[in-house]
């Protein structure tokens, strides 16, 4: 669970994924949630890279 938090998952998201994985439910939902999280992470990376470029210009 700690690793999932470090990767940016909220406690609610972790709980939901755990519940889904133990419920033998439709794994396409889990896959979609993971894909959404990947997009969120990629957006954060782009934002951080832009911030880094801006800071580099200042220094």
Residue pairs with C-beta under 8 A, 6 or more apart in sequence:
1 14
4 13
4 14
4 17
5 11
5 14
7 37
7 41
8 37
8 40
8 41
8 44
9 17
9 37
13 33
13 37
16 33
17 30
17 33
20 27
20 29
20 30
21 30
